[in-house]
Amino acid sequence: MKTQDIIRYLLPAEILDYFELVAIKEQAGKLVFHLDERNNIPQGFPKGDFESKGFTQAKSILDFPLRGKAVILHVRRRKWLNRQTGEVLTSTWDLNTKGTKYTNEFGAFLKELVR
């Protein structure tokens, strides 16, 4: 089994389809996964000539703990410049439960616990 396949078991479903894992760090008893959006123009963007212009600031999202350590996903989305209009766009992936800093899967799990 390849490392990439193992990582798919640890991270939220499909996240590696849109983001690339660039680093894993252990900090103060927490595992921090650093993910950058892949260099693919997101579906749903208007037609145009787009150029990647770096990343947004990282957004921190909490996920299921691993081996007793809190897991934090630091996610950076790409900024896309529409060369024709000068407009800068970013993707709108729905990565966390509305109103929380939890991944959708972890948020659903916690919601079931309190029922």
Backbone atoms as SQL, in Angstrom:
CREATE TABLE atoms (id INTEGER PRIMARY KEY, chain TEXT, resi INTEGER, resn TEXT, atom TEXT, x REAL, y REAL, z REAL);
INSERT INTO atoms VALUES
  (1, 'A', 1, 'MET', 'N', 0.852, -1.179, 0.000),
  (2, 'A', 1, 'MET', 'CA', 0.000, 0.000, 0.000),
  (3, 'A', 1, 'MET', 'C', 0.896, 1.239, 0.000),
  (4, 'A', 2, 'LYS', 'N', 0.528, 2.213, -0.795),
  (5, 'A', 2, 'LYS', 'CA', 1.306, 3.447, -0.909),
  (6, 'A', 2, 'LYS', 'C', 0.956, 4.412, 0.224),
  (7, 'A', 3, 'THR', 'N', 1.891, 5.282, 0.545),
  (8, 'A', 3, 'THR', 'CA', 1.672, 6.284, 1.593),
  (9, 'A', 3, 'THR', 'C', 0.428, 7.113, 1.308),
  (10, 'A', 4, 'GLN', 'N', 0.229, 7.503, 0.052),
  (11, 'A', 4, 'GLN', 'CA', -0.936, 8.318, -0.335),
  (12, 'A', 4, 'GLN', 'C', -2.240, 7.587, -0.005),
  (13, 'A', 5, 'ASP', 'N', -2.261, 6.260, -0.185),
  (14, 'A', 5, 'ASP', 'CA', -3.453, 5.468, 0.125),
  (15, 'A', 5, 'ASP', 'C', -3.728, 5.461, 1.628),
  (16, 'A', 6, 'ILE', 'N', -2.676, 5.356, 2.425),
  (17, 'A', 6, 'ILE', 'CA', -2.833, 5.371, 3.885),
  (18, 'A', 6, 'ILE', 'C', -3.359, 6.728, 4.340),
  (19, 'A', 7, 'ILE', 'N', -2.831, 7.802, 3.769),
  (20, 'A', 7, 'ILE', 'CA', -3.273, 9.154, 4.126),
  (21, 'A', 7, 'ILE', 'C', -4.765, 9.312, 3.849),
  (22, 'A', 8, 'ARG', 'N', -5.279, 8.692, 2.781),
  (23, 'A', 8, 'ARG', 'CA', -6.717, 8.775, 2.458),
  (24, 'A', 8, 'ARG', 'C', -7.581, 8.203, 3.582),
  (25, 'A', 9, 'TYR', 'N', -7.060, 7.239, 4.336),
  (26, 'A', 9, 'TYR', 'CA', -7.802, 6.681, 5.467),
  (27, 'A', 9, 'TYR', 'C', -7.812, 7.639, 6.655),
  (28, 'A', 10, 'LEU', 'N', -6.834, 8.506, 6.742),
  (29, 'A', 10, 'LEU', 'CA', -6.705, 9.396, 7.893),
  (30, 'A', 10, 'LEU', 'C', -7.420, 10.727, 7.728),
  (31, 'A', 11, 'LEU', 'N', -7.578, 11.173, 6.498),
  (32, 'A', 11, 'LEU', 'CA', -8.172, 12.490, 6.237),
  (33, 'A', 11, 'LEU', 'C', -9.625, 12.354, 5.791),
  (34, 'A', 12, 'PRO', 'N', -10.397, 13.439, 5.881),
  (35, 'A', 12, 'PRO', 'CA', -11.796, 13.394, 5.444),
  (36, 'A', 12, 'PRO', 'C', -11.925, 12.924, 3.991),
  (37, 'A', 13, 'ALA', 'N', -13.042, 12.256, 3.725),
  (38, 'A', 13, 'ALA', 'CA', -13.307, 11.703, 2.394),
  (39, 'A', 13, 'ALA', 'C', -13.119, 12.757, 1.313),
  (40, 'A', 14, 'GLU', 'N', -12.460, 12.387, 0.262),
  (41, 'A', 14, 'GLU', 'CA', -12.289, 13.174, -0.959),
  (42, 'A', 14, 'GLU', 'C', -11.417, 14.422, -0.812),
  (43, 'A', 15, 'ILE', 'N', -10.904, 14.734, 0.366),
  (44, 'A', 15, 'ILE', 'CA', -10.134, 15.978, 0.505),
  (45, 'A', 15, 'ILE', 'C', -8.889, 15.958, -0.379),
  (46, 'A', 16, 'LEU', 'N', -8.293, 14.778, -0.570),
  (47, 'A', 16, 'LEU', 'CA', -7.089, 14.707, -1.393),
  (48, 'A', 16, 'LEU', 'C', -7.392, 14.827, -2.880),
  (49, 'A', 17, 'ASP', 'N', -8.668, 14.787, -3.248),
  (50, 'A', 17, 'ASP', 'CA', -9.037, 15.056, -4.640),
  (51, 'A', 17, 'ASP', 'C', -8.838, 16.533, -4.967),
  (52, 'A', 18, 'TYR', 'N', -8.976, 17.383, -3.969),
  (53, 'A', 18, 'TYR', 'CA', -8.927, 18.829, -4.176),
  (54, 'A', 18, 'TYR', 'C', -7.705, 19.498, -3.549),
  (55, 'A', 19, 'PHE', 'N', -7.098, 18.826, -2.563),
  (56, 'A', 19, 'PHE', 'CA', -5.975, 19.409, -1.830),
  (57, 'A', 19, 'PHE', 'C', -4.803, 18.439, -1.801),
  (58, 'A', 20, 'GLU', 'N', -3.609, 19.005, -1.770),
  (59, 'A', 20, 'GLU', 'CA', -2.386, 18.217, -1.698),
  (60, 'A', 20, 'GLU', 'C', -1.815, 18.334, -0.292),
  (61, 'A', 21, 'LEU', 'N', -1.455, 17.207, 0.292),
  (62, 'A', 21, 'LEU', 'CA', -0.819, 17.210, 1.602),
  (63, 'A', 21, 'LEU', 'C', 0.627, 17.665, 1.423),
  (64, 'A', 22, 'VAL', 'N', 0.988, 18.783, 2.056),
  (65, 'A', 22, 'VAL', 'CA', 2.337, 19.330, 1.883),
  (66, 'A', 22, 'VAL', 'C', 3.219, 19.125, 3.115),
  (67, 'A', 23, 'ALA', 'N', 2.604, 18.866, 4.280),
  (68, 'A', 23, 'ALA', 'CA', 3.400, 18.631, 5.488),
  (69, 'A', 23, 'ALA', 'C', 2.514, 18.056, 6.585),
  (70, 'A', 24, 'ILE', 'N', 3.148, 17.290, 7.466),
  (71, 'A', 24, 'ILE', 'CA', 2.510, 16.825, 8.700),
  (72, 'A', 24, 'ILE', 'C', 3.481, 17.170, 9.816),
  (73, 'A', 25, 'LYS', 'N', 2.985, 17.872, 10.830),
  (74, 'A', 25, 'LYS', 'CA', 3.847, 18.267, 11.945),
  (75, 'A', 25, 'LYS', 'C', 3.170, 17.900, 13.257),
  (76, 'A', 26, 'GLU', 'N', 3.979, 17.536, 14.241),
  (77, 'A', 26, 'GLU', 'CA', 3.463, 17.321, 15.586),
  (78, 'A', 26, 'GLU', 'C', 3.846, 18.542, 16.403),
  (79, 'A', 27, 'GLN', 'N', 2.822, 19.211, 16.962),
  (80, 'A', 27, 'GLN', 'CA', 3.048, 20.435, 17.726),
  (81, 'A', 27, 'GLN', 'C', 2.238, 20.374, 19.009),
  (82, 'A', 28, 'ALA', 'N', 2.905, 20.416, 20.130),
  (83, 'A', 28, 'ALA', 'CA', 2.247, 20.453, 21.441),
  (84, 'A', 28, 'ALA', 'C', 1.196, 19.352, 21.578),
  (85, 'A', 29, 'GLY', 'N', 1.550, 18.134, 21.199),
  (86, 'A', 29, 'GLY', 'CA', 0.633, 17.011, 21.346),
  (87, 'A', 29, 'GLY', 'C', -0.480, 16.968, 20.319),
  (88, 'A', 30, 'LYS', 'N', -0.385, 17.765, 19.275),
  (89, 'A', 30, 'LYS', 'CA', -1.391, 17.788, 18.208),
  (90, 'A', 30, 'LYS', 'C', -0.725, 17.405, 16.895),
  (91, 'A', 31, 'LEU', 'N', -1.492, 16.768, 16.015),
  (92, 'A', 31, 'LEU', 'CA', -1.021, 16.496, 14.661),
  (93, 'A', 31, 'LEU', 'C', -1.611, 17.549, 13.744),
  (94, 'A', 32, 'VAL', 'N', -0.751, 18.240, 13.028),
  (95, 'A', 32, 'VAL', 'CA', -1.195, 19.305, 12.134),
  (96, 'A', 32, 'VAL', 'C', -0.886, 18.885, 10.697),
  (97, 'A', 33, 'PHE', 'N', -1.950, 18.739, 9.904),
  (98, 'A', 33, 'PHE', 'CA', -1.827, 18.389, 8.491),
  (99, 'A', 33, 'PHE', 'C', -1.951, 19.679, 7.683),
  (100, 'A', 34, 'HIS', 'N', -0.949, 19.994, 6.883),
  (101, 'A', 34, 'HIS', 'CA', -0.963, 21.194, 6.043),
  (102, 'A', 34, 'HIS', 'C', -1.368, 20.784, 4.631),
  (103, 'A', 35, 'LEU', 'N', -2.451, 21.383, 4.134),
  (104, 'A', 35, 'LEU', 'CA', -2.990, 21.042, 2.821),
  (105, 'A', 35, 'LEU', 'C', -3.127, 22.290, 1.964),
  (106, 'A', 36, 'ASP', 'N', -2.664, 22.200, 0.723),
  (107, 'A', 36, 'ASP', 'CA', -2.806, 23.291, -0.245),
  (108, 'A', 36, 'ASP', 'C', -3.707, 22.825, -1.380),
  (109, 'A', 37, 'GLU', 'N', -4.584, 23.714, -1.828),
  (110, 'A', 37, 'GLU', 'CA', -5.475, 23.378, -2.939),
  (111, 'A', 37, 'GLU', 'C', -4.647, 23.055, -4.183),
  (112, 'A', 38, 'ARG', 'N', -5.061, 22.025, -4.886),
  (113, 'A', 38, 'ARG', 'CA', -4.356, 21.621, -6.112),
  (114, 'A', 38, 'ARG', 'C', -4.459, 22.724, -7.164),
  (115, 'A', 39, 'ASN', 'N', -3.537, 22.709, -8.102),
  (116, 'A', 39, 'ASN', 'CA', -3.481, 23.737, -9.138),
  (117, 'A', 39, 'ASN', 'C', -4.401, 23.368, -10.305),
  (118, 'A', 40, 'ASN', 'N', -5.684, 23.168, -9.995),
  (119, 'A', 40, 'ASN', 'CA', -6.713, 22.863, -10.989),
  (120, 'A', 40, 'ASN', 'C', -7.833, 23.879, -10.829),
  (121, 'A', 41, 'ILE', 'N', -8.214, 24.534, -11.904),
  (122, 'A', 41, 'ILE', 'CA', -9.290, 25.525, -11.827),
  (123, 'A', 41, 'ILE', 'C', -10.575, 24.814, -11.397),
  (124, 'A', 42, 'PRO', 'N', -11.209, 25.249, -10.299),
  (125, 'A', 42, 'PRO', 'CA', -12.414, 24.582, -9.801),
  (126, 'A', 42, 'PRO', 'C', -13.568, 24.623, -10.800),
  (127, 'A', 43, 'GLN', 'N', -14.347, 23.531, -10.819),
  (128, 'A', 43, 'GLN', 'CA', -15.557, 23.509, -11.633),
  (129, 'A', 43, 'GLN', 'C', -16.508, 24.564, -11.101),
  (130, 'A', 44, 'GLY', 'N', -17.278, 25.149, -11.985),
  (131, 'A', 44, 'GLY', 'CA', -18.237, 26.159, -11.565),
  (132, 'A', 44, 'GLY', 'C', -17.722, 27.579, -11.706),
  (133, 'A', 45, 'PHE', 'N', -16.428, 27.737, -11.940),
  (134, 'A', 45, 'PHE', 'CA', -15.908, 29.078, -12.191),
  (135, 'A', 45, 'PHE', 'C', -16.436, 29.552, -13.540),
  (136, 'A', 46, 'PRO', 'N', -16.646, 30.861, -13.692),
  (137, 'A', 46, 'PRO', 'CA', -17.085, 31.369, -15.001),
  (138, 'A', 46, 'PRO', 'C', -15.998, 31.115, -16.043),
  (139, 'A', 47, 'LYS', 'N', -16.397, 31.132, -17.297),
  (140, 'A', 47, 'LYS', 'CA', -15.414, 30.951, -18.379),
  (141, 'A', 47, 'LYS', 'C', -14.418, 32.106, -18.334),
  (142, 'A', 48, 'GLY', 'N', -13.168, 31.808, -18.601),
  (143, 'A', 48, 'GLY', 'CA', -12.162, 32.860, -18.610),
  (144, 'A', 48, 'GLY', 'C', -10.769, 32.284, -18.599),
  (145, 'A', 49, 'ASP', 'N', -9.811, 33.166, -18.674),
  (146, 'A', 49, 'ASP', 'CA', -8.399, 32.806, -18.651),
  (147, 'A', 49, 'ASP', 'C', -7.907, 33.039, -17.225),
  (148, 'A', 50, 'PHE', 'N', -7.715, 31.963, -16.457),
  (149, 'A', 50, 'PHE', 'CA', -7.355, 32.072, -15.046),
  (150, 'A', 50, 'PHE', 'C', -5.890, 31.731, -14.816),
  (151, 'A', 51, 'GLU', 'N', -5.316, 32.419, -13.831),
  (152, 'A', 51, 'GLU', 'CA', -3.938, 32.181, -13.428),
  (153, 'A', 51, 'GLU', 'C', -3.904, 32.069, -11.907),
  (154, 'A', 52, 'SER', 'N', -3.206, 31.053, -11.404),
  (155, 'A', 52, 'SER', 'CA', -3.057, 30.893, -9.963),
  (156, 'A', 52, 'SER', 'C', -2.189, 32.025, -9.424),
  (157, 'A', 53, 'LYS', 'N', -2.660, 32.660, -8.344),
  (158, 'A', 53, 'LYS', 'CA', -1.950, 33.796, -7.748),
  (159, 'A', 53, 'LYS', 'C', -1.698, 33.563, -6.264),
  (160, 'A', 54, 'GLY', 'N', -1.176, 32.393, -5.921),
  (161, 'A', 54, 'GLY', 'CA', -0.849, 32.123, -4.530),
  (162, 'A', 54, 'GLY', 'C', -2.027, 31.562, -3.759),
  (163, 'A', 55, 'PHE', 'N', -1.966, 31.712, -2.436),
  (164, 'A', 55, 'PHE', 'CA', -2.941, 31.089, -1.553),
  (165, 'A', 55, 'PHE', 'C', -3.558, 32.095, -0.586),
  (166, 'A', 56, 'THR', 'N', -4.740, 31.739, -0.090),
  (167, 'A', 56, 'THR', 'CA', -5.355, 32.483, 1.003),
  (168, 'A', 56, 'THR', 'C', -4.618, 32.105, 2.287),
  (169, 'A', 57, 'GLN', 'N', -4.909, 32.805, 3.376),
  (170, 'A', 57, 'GLN', 'CA', -4.369, 32.389, 4.670),
  (171, 'A', 57, 'GLN', 'C', -4.976, 31.047, 5.028),
  (172, 'A', 58, 'ALA', 'N', -4.227, 30.231, 5.740),
  (173, 'A', 58, 'ALA', 'CA', -4.705, 28.902, 6.121),
  (174, 'A', 58, 'ALA', 'C', -5.912, 29.004, 7.041),
  (175, 'A', 59, 'LYS', 'N', -6.857, 28.112, 6.823),
  (176, 'A', 59, 'LYS', 'CA', -8.032, 27.977, 7.680),
  (177, 'A', 59, 'LYS', 'C', -7.825, 26.710, 8.502),
  (178, 'A', 60, 'SER', 'N', -8.038, 26.781, 9.812),
  (179, 'A', 60, 'SER', 'CA', -7.857, 25.624, 10.690),
  (180, 'A', 60, 'SER', 'C', -9.184, 24.911, 10.893),
  (181, 'A', 61, 'ILE', 'N', -9.171, 23.605, 10.667),
  (182, 'A', 61, 'ILE', 'CA', -10.369, 22.783, 10.816),
  (183, 'A', 61, 'ILE', 'C', -10.008, 21.600, 11.709),
  (184, 'A', 62, 'LEU', 'N', -10.853, 21.308, 12.697),
  (185, 'A', 62, 'LEU', 'CA', -10.610, 20.195, 13.617),
  (186, 'A', 62, 'LEU', 'C', -11.207, 18.917, 13.044),
  (187, 'A', 63, 'ASP', 'N', -10.471, 17.809, 13.187),
  (188, 'A', 63, 'ASP', 'CA', -10.919, 16.516, 12.680),
  (189, 'A', 63, 'ASP', 'C', -10.830, 15.479, 13.799),
  (190, 'A', 64, 'PHE', 'N', -11.197, 14.226, 13.494),
  (191, 'A', 64, 'PHE', 'CA', -11.140, 13.145, 14.472),
  (192, 'A', 64, 'PHE', 'C', -9.733, 13.034, 15.055),
  (193, 'A', 65, 'PRO', 'N', -9.622, 12.813, 16.369),
  (194, 'A', 65, 'PRO', 'CA', -8.299, 12.592, 16.969),
  (195, 'A', 65, 'PRO', 'C', -7.672, 11.296, 16.439),
  (196, 'A', 66, 'LEU', 'N', -6.345, 11.249, 16.433),
  (197, 'A', 66, 'LEU', 'CA', -5.598, 10.048, 16.045),
  (198, 'A', 66, 'LEU', 'C', -4.633, 9.688, 17.160),
  (199, 'A', 67, 'ARG', 'N', -4.697, 8.457, 17.614),
  (200, 'A', 67, 'ARG', 'CA', -3.773, 7.984, 18.655),
  (201, 'A', 67, 'ARG', 'C', -3.708, 8.932, 19.844),
  (202, 'A', 68, 'GLY', 'N', -4.870, 9.454, 20.242),
  (203, 'A', 68, 'GLY', 'CA', -4.942, 10.330, 21.402),
  (204, 'A', 68, 'GLY', 'C', -4.459, 11.750, 21.166),
  (205, 'A', 69, 'LYS', 'N', -4.179, 12.089, 19.922),
  (206, 'A', 69, 'LYS', 'CA', -3.721, 13.447, 19.604),
  (207, 'A', 69, 'LYS', 'C', -4.798, 14.182, 18.810),
  (208, 'A', 70, 'ALA', 'N', -5.008, 15.434, 19.156),
  (209, 'A', 70, 'ALA', 'CA', -5.938, 16.259, 18.383),
  (210, 'A', 70, 'ALA', 'C', -5.399, 16.387, 16.961),
  (211, 'A', 71, 'VAL', 'N', -6.300, 16.462, 15.993),
  (212, 'A', 71, 'VAL', 'CA', -5.911, 16.616, 14.589),
  (213, 'A', 71, 'VAL', 'C', -6.442, 17.945, 14.076),
  (214, 'A', 72, 'ILE', 'N', -5.550, 18.727, 13.511),
  (215, 'A', 72, 'ILE', 'CA', -5.919, 20.016, 12.933),
  (216, 'A', 72, 'ILE', 'C', -5.508, 20.006, 11.468),
  (217, 'A', 73, 'LEU', 'N', -6.432, 20.399, 10.605),
  (218, 'A', 73, 'LEU', 'CA', -6.139, 20.534, 9.186),
  (219, 'A', 73, 'LEU', 'C', -5.944, 22.018, 8.895),
  (220, 'A', 74, 'HIS', 'N', -4.775, 22.387, 8.421),
  (221, 'A', 74, 'HIS', 'CA', -4.516, 23.764, 7.980),
  (222, 'A', 74, 'HIS', 'C', -4.679, 23.757, 6.465),
  (223, 'A', 75, 'VAL', 'N', -5.755, 24.374, 5.990),
  (224, 'A', 75, 'VAL', 'CA', -6.125, 24.309, 4.579),
  (225, 'A', 75, 'VAL', 'C', -5.942, 25.681, 3.937),
  (226, 'A', 76, 'ARG', 'N', -5.194, 25.700, 2.835),
  (227, 'A', 76, 'ARG', 'CA', -5.018, 26.939, 2.073),
  (228, 'A', 76, 'ARG', 'C', -5.660, 26.759, 0.698),
  (229, 'A', 77, 'ARG', 'N', -6.539, 27.696, 0.362),
  (230, 'A', 77, 'ARG', 'CA', -7.192, 27.685, -0.949),
  (231, 'A', 77, 'ARG', 'C', -6.380, 28.562, -1.904),
  (232, 'A', 78, 'ARG', 'N', -6.435, 28.214, -3.163),
  (233, 'A', 78, 'ARG', 'CA', -5.749, 29.027, -4.175),
  (234, 'A', 78, 'ARG', 'C', -6.553, 30.283, -4.478),
  (235, 'A', 79, 'LYS', 'N', -5.835, 31.324, -4.837),
  (236, 'A', 79, 'LYS', 'CA', -6.459, 32.533, -5.380),
  (237, 'A', 79, 'LYS', 'C', -6.268, 32.468, -6.890),
  (238, 'A', 80, 'TRP', 'N', -7.350, 32.718, -7.628),
  (239, 'A', 80, 'TRP', 'CA', -7.318, 32.653, -9.083),
  (240, 'A', 80, 'TRP', 'C', -7.608, 34.023, -9.665),
  (241, 'A', 81, 'LEU', 'N', -6.705, 34.508, -10.504),
  (242, 'A', 81, 'LEU', 'CA', -6.886, 35.789, -11.182),
  (243, 'A', 81, 'LEU', 'C', -7.495, 35.528, -12.552),
  (244, 'A', 82, 'ASN', 'N', -8.657, 36.163, -12.809),
  (245, 'A', 82, 'ASN', 'CA', -9.241, 36.135, -14.149),
  (246, 'A', 82, 'ASN', 'C', -8.520, 37.224, -14.931),
  (247, 'A', 83, 'ARG', 'N', -7.676, 36.827, -15.859),
  (248, 'A', 83, 'ARG', 'CA', -6.841, 37.786, -16.595),
  (249, 'A', 83, 'ARG', 'C', -7.664, 38.767, -17.424),
  (250, 'A', 84, 'GLN', 'N', -8.868, 38.362, -17.820),
  (251, 'A', 84, 'GLN', 'CA', -9.690, 39.243, -18.653),
  (252, 'A', 84, 'GLN', 'C', -10.383, 40.323, -17.835),
  (253, 'A', 85, 'THR', 'N', -10.839, 39.966, -16.626),
  (254, 'A', 85, 'THR', 'CA', -11.607, 40.924, -15.826),
  (255, 'A', 85, 'THR', 'C', -10.809, 41.534, -14.673),
  (256, 'A', 86, 'GLY', 'N', -9.689, 40.890, -14.301),
  (257, 'A', 86, 'GLY', 'CA', -8.912, 41.358, -13.156),
  (258, 'A', 86, 'GLY', 'C', -9.484, 40.894, -11.822),
  (259, 'A', 87, 'GLU', 'N', -10.579, 40.149, -11.853),
  (260, 'A', 87, 'GLU', 'CA', -11.232, 39.659, -10.634),
  (261, 'A', 87, 'GLU', 'C', -10.449, 38.482, -10.053),
  (262, 'A', 88, 'VAL', 'N', -10.334, 38.448, -8.717),
  (263, 'A', 88, 'VAL', 'CA', -9.670, 37.340, -8.032),
  (264, 'A', 88, 'VAL', 'C', -10.749, 36.487, -7.369),
  (265, 'A', 89, 'LEU', 'N', -10.732, 35.185, -7.662),
  (266, 'A', 89, 'LEU', 'CA', -11.719, 34.253, -7.126),
  (267, 'A', 89, 'LEU', 'C', -11.029, 33.172, -6.307),
  (268, 'A', 90, 'THR', 'N', -11.775, 32.579, -5.385),
  (269, 'A', 90, 'THR', 'CA', -11.308, 31.402, -4.654),
  (270, 'A', 90, 'THR', 'C', -12.402, 30.358, -4.716),
  (271, 'A', 91, 'SER', 'N', -12.027, 29.106, -4.493),
  (272, 'A', 91, 'SER', 'CA', -13.012, 28.021, -4.485),
  (273, 'A', 91, 'SER', 'C', -13.877, 28.120, -3.234),
  (274, 'A', 92, 'THR', 'N', -14.968, 27.396, -3.239),
  (275, 'A', 92, 'THR', 'CA', -15.885, 27.428, -2.091),
  (276, 'A', 92, 'THR', 'C', -16.164, 26.020, -1.587),
  (277, 'A', 93, 'TRP', 'N', -15.115, 25.203, -1.448),
  (278, 'A', 93, 'TRP', 'CA', -15.311, 23.848, -0.946),
  (279, 'A', 93, 'TRP', 'C', -15.942, 23.909, 0.438),
  (280, 'A', 94, 'ASP', 'N', -16.918, 23.061, 0.688),
  (281, 'A', 94, 'ASP', 'CA', -17.599, 22.993, 1.983),
  (282, 'A', 94, 'ASP', 'C', -16.855, 21.977, 2.844),
  (283, 'A', 95, 'LEU', 'N', -15.875, 22.436, 3.608),
  (284, 'A', 95, 'LEU', 'CA', -15.008, 21.528, 4.355),
  (285, 'A', 95, 'LEU', 'C', -15.383, 21.364, 5.818),
  (286, 'A', 96, 'ASN', 'N', -16.134, 22.317, 6.367),
  (287, 'A', 96, 'ASN', 'CA', -16.469, 22.209, 7.787),
  (288, 'A', 96, 'ASN', 'C', -17.962, 22.413, 8.012),
  (289, 'A', 97, 'THR', 'N', -18.434, 21.884, 9.152),
  (290, 'A', 97, 'THR', 'CA', -19.829, 22.015, 9.532),
  (291, 'A', 97, 'THR', 'C', -20.129, 23.481, 9.809),
  (292, 'A', 98, 'LYS', 'N', -21.225, 23.964, 9.263),
  (293, 'A', 98, 'LYS', 'CA', -21.595, 25.373, 9.382),
  (294, 'A', 98, 'LYS', 'C', -21.586, 25.820, 10.846),
  (295, 'A', 99, 'GLY', 'N', -20.934, 26.940, 11.097),
  (296, 'A', 99, 'GLY', 'CA', -20.893, 27.519, 12.435),
  (297, 'A', 99, 'GLY', 'C', -19.884, 26.870, 13.367),
  (298, 'A', 100, 'THR', 'N', -19.071, 25.936, 12.843),
  (299, 'A', 100, 'THR', 'CA', -18.068, 25.267, 13.678),
  (300, 'A', 100, 'THR', 'C', -16.723, 25.264, 12.967),
  (301, 'A', 101, 'LYS', 'N', -15.736, 24.741, 13.668),
  (302, 'A', 101, 'LYS', 'CA', -14.419, 24.520, 13.059),
  (303, 'A', 101, 'LYS', 'C', -14.169, 23.028, 12.880),
  (304, 'A', 102, 'TYR', 'N', -15.246, 22.223, 12.863),
  (305, 'A', 102, 'TYR', 'CA', -15.122, 20.777, 12.713),
  (306, 'A', 102, 'TYR', 'C', -15.325, 20.363, 11.268),
  (307, 'A', 103, 'THR', 'N', -14.619, 19.303, 10.837),
  (308, 'A', 103, 'THR', 'CA', -14.883, 18.758, 9.509),
  (309, 'A', 103, 'THR', 'C', -16.330, 18.282, 9.480),
  (310, 'A', 104, 'ASN', 'N', -16.903, 18.164, 8.298),
  (311, 'A', 104, 'ASN', 'CA', -18.293, 17.701, 8.179),
  (312, 'A', 104, 'ASN', 'C', -18.479, 16.335, 8.827),
  (313, 'A', 105, 'GLU', 'N', -17.539, 15.412, 8.605),
  (314, 'A', 105, 'GLU', 'CA', -17.644, 14.067, 9.176),
  (315, 'A', 105, 'GLU', 'C', -17.572, 14.098, 10.699),
  (316, 'A', 106, 'PHE', 'N', -16.637, 14.873, 11.252),
  (317, 'A', 106, 'PHE', 'CA', -16.479, 14.951, 12.698),
  (318, 'A', 106, 'PHE', 'C', -17.686, 15.651, 13.320),
  (319, 'A', 107, 'GLY', 'N', -18.182, 16.697, 12.677),
  (320, 'A', 107, 'GLY', 'CA', -19.377, 17.394, 13.163),
  (321, 'A', 107, 'GLY', 'C', -20.586, 16.474, 13.213),
  (322, 'A', 108, 'ALA', 'N', -20.779, 15.654, 12.170),
  (323, 'A', 108, 'ALA', 'CA', -21.901, 14.705, 12.142),
  (324, 'A', 108, 'ALA', 'C', -21.746, 13.665, 13.246),
  (325, 'A', 109, 'PHE', 'N', -20.531, 13.206, 13.473),
  (326, 'A', 109, 'PHE', 'CA', -20.254, 12.239, 14.529),
  (327, 'A', 109, 'PHE', 'C', -20.603, 12.822, 15.898),
  (328, 'A', 110, 'LEU', 'N', -20.149, 14.035, 16.172),
  (329, 'A', 110, 'LEU', 'CA', -20.435, 14.671, 17.461),
  (330, 'A', 110, 'LEU', 'C', -21.925, 14.915, 17.645),
  (331, 'A', 111, 'LYS', 'N', -22.608, 15.278, 16.573),
  (332, 'A', 111, 'LYS', 'CA', -24.050, 15.512, 16.640),
  (333, 'A', 111, 'LYS', 'C', -24.781, 14.235, 17.048),
  (334, 'A', 112, 'GLU', 'N', -24.349, 13.101, 16.516),
  (335, 'A', 112, 'GLU', 'CA', -24.963, 11.816, 16.866),
  (336, 'A', 112, 'GLU', 'C', -24.705, 11.458, 18.327),
  (337, 'A', 113, 'LEU', 'N', -23.561, 11.837, 18.860),
  (338, 'A', 113, 'LEU', 'CA', -23.232, 11.532, 20.256),
  (339, 'A', 113, 'LEU', 'C', -24.177, 12.207, 21.237),
  (340, 'A', 114, 'VAL', 'N', -24.639, 13.399, 20.909),
  (341, 'A', 114, 'VAL', 'CA', -25.484, 14.141, 21.846),
  (342, 'A', 114, 'VAL', 'C', -26.961, 13.800, 21.709),
  (343, 'A', 115, 'ARG', 'N', -27.315, 12.971, 20.771),
  (344, 'A', 115, 'ARG', 'CA', -28.733, 12.586, 20.607),
  (345, 'A', 115, 'ARG', 'C', -29.139, 11.550, 21.598);
